[in-house]
Amino acid sequence: MADSAVPGTGRGDSKLGFPRPGDVLYRLRSAHGMSLRQVAAASGLSVSFLSTLERGDTDIALERLARLANVFGHDIGSFLGFSRQEAMPSVYRAEQQKTLERAPGVRYLVLNVPQAGYQVVQGEFEPGASLAEEIQHEGTEMIVVTAGSLTVRYNGRDYVLHEGDCGSWSAGYTHSFRNDGTEPARMTAFLSSRLY
């Protein structure tokens, strides 16, 4: 059908004033790495119904939409983009975050926030510690140094950031972090792509 949505493209009838629920389903399902079968089991809706919804071949009643939104931690308003936040706050406990020893003296605490489309990394660097290699990945990255000082090596140049300083860049260029100081350093990074 000529006006049906293509899943994940966000295309649809602009006169509706909101995105097609099937497009939202496809985007959130992909971000969470879920199959239609998994969403069906979590929502109590059938796989065939969800498939036709994604294709734009059917509509969805409010009660069903609420059940679907709940699978991804949303209410109907935030699922369709009418509120920037979910109706209930999301709280991520320390035990839900993944701890990575990135290099000797470098520890990362990683939090994936798929419904918001970003990843948060808290990094701790002992004096003299650095990442073993320069990295590059998709998306953008922003860091805030929360204690001490960190040297960011970005695309062949060094930038020193002190406590309270913030830096942002395209992550497609090589970059790395090191602590040249005599005190521990900490940073919080916000990544628009998932690395871990």
N, C-alpha and C positions, 0 to 999 in steps of 0.2 A: 504494500500500500504506500502511496507516494508520500503521505505525511507522517508515517510512523517513525519513531525515534530509532536511531542507531545506537545501541548500548555504548555508554561511555563517552559519547561525543558531545553530550549536552544539547544536541539539536532537538527541537520540538516546536510546538506551536507557541510563539512568543506572546500570543494573546492570552494565554493561560495565566501569566503573571507569576508562575513558579515552575521549577524544573519538573520534567516528567519523572514520576516516582521510579520507573524502570531504569532511567539513566542514573538516578541517585543510588538505587540498589546495585547496579553494576559497578559504579565507582567505589562504593563502600565495601562491597564484597571483594573486589580486586585488592583494595588497600589492606583488607584483613586476611587475604589469602584463603578465602572461603569458597567452597563449591556451592552450587545451587542446592545440592542435597543437604549440605551442612546448614545452610540458611533455613531450608524447609524444616529440618528437624528442630532447630532452635525456635522457630516462629509458629510451628504447627500448621503452616501453609504447605500446599502441595508443590512438588518440583515443577509439574506442568504449568500450574498457575504462575509461579515465579518466572518461569521461562517466557511465557506469553507477556507478562508484565515488562520484563526487560526488553522484549522486542517492540513494545508499544502497541501490542495487539489487544490489550484489555485495560480496563480501569481498575481501581482498587477502592474498596469501601473504607471509611475512617477507622473502623475497629480493626480491620486487617492491616491498615497502614500503621496503626499504633503498635500492633504486635511486631510488625516488620522493623519499625524504627527502634523498638526496644532491644532487638538483637544486637544493634550497634551502639547501644547506650544513649539513644536519642529519644526525644519526644517528637510528636508530629511536626511541630514548628521548626525545631532545629534540624530535623531530617530533611525538610524541604528548604532550609536556608533562611527562614524568617527570623531566627535569632542567632547571634554569633556564638552563643554558649548553649550548652545543654541545659535542660530544665533543672537538673541536679548537678552539683559540682562533681567532677571526677577527682578522686583521691588515689594517688599511686603510692603505696607503701614501699619502704626500702626493700623488703623481701620480694617485691614484684619486679624490681629492676635487676638487670643482669650485670654482674661484676666481671670485668676483664682486666687481666694483668697484661697491659699492652707492650711493656718493655720493662727491664729492671728499673724499679723506682717509679713506674708510671702505672697508675691504676685508674680505670674508667668505670663509672657507674652509668649504665645505659638504660634509658626509658624510651620505649616505642609508644607513640601516640597516634595510631593509624587514623582515628576518626578526625584528627586535626591535621594530618598530613605531614607531620614532622617527627624528628627524633631529638631527644635531649640527652646530652652526654656531659656528665660531671667528671672532670679530670683532676687528678692529684699528681703532682710532680715533686719528687724529692730533690734536694739540691744536687745539681749536676746531671739530673736525669733527662732523657730525651727519647722521642720515638726512634725506633731503630732505622726507620726508612721514611722517605717522603711519600706522601699519599696523594691520590687524586681520585675524584669520584664525581658522579652527577650532582647537579643542584647547586645550592648556595649554602654557605655556612656563616654563622655569626657567633663570636665568642665574647664573653665578658670575663675578665680576670677578677676573681673574687678574693684572692689573697696572693701576696708576693708579686713577682714579675715573671713574665714568660716572653721568650723570644719566639716570634713566629717567622719561620722561613717560608716565604711565599714567592714562587716563580723566580727563585734564585737570589732574592733579596731578604735581608733580616729586618724585622720590625719589632721593637721592644714595647710590650704593653705592661703597664703597671696596674696595681690594684685599682679597680673602678674603670679602667680603660676598656673600650669595646672595639672590635674589628669585624668587618664583614667582607666576604669575597666570593667569587665564583670558585667552586670546589673543583672545577675541571683542570685547574693549574696545580702543579705540584706544591705541596705545603707540608710543614711539619712543625712540631713544638719542642722547645727545650727550656730547661730552667738553668740559667747561667748563674743564679744567685746562691747565697749561702743559707737561705730560708726556704721552707717548702712553699710551693705555689699551687694555686687551685684556679680552675676555670670552669665555666659552664658554657657549653656549645649548643646551638640550635641548628639542626641540619634539616634541609628540605627534602633530603633523600635518606633512605634507610641503609645503614652500613653494616649493622650487626644484627 
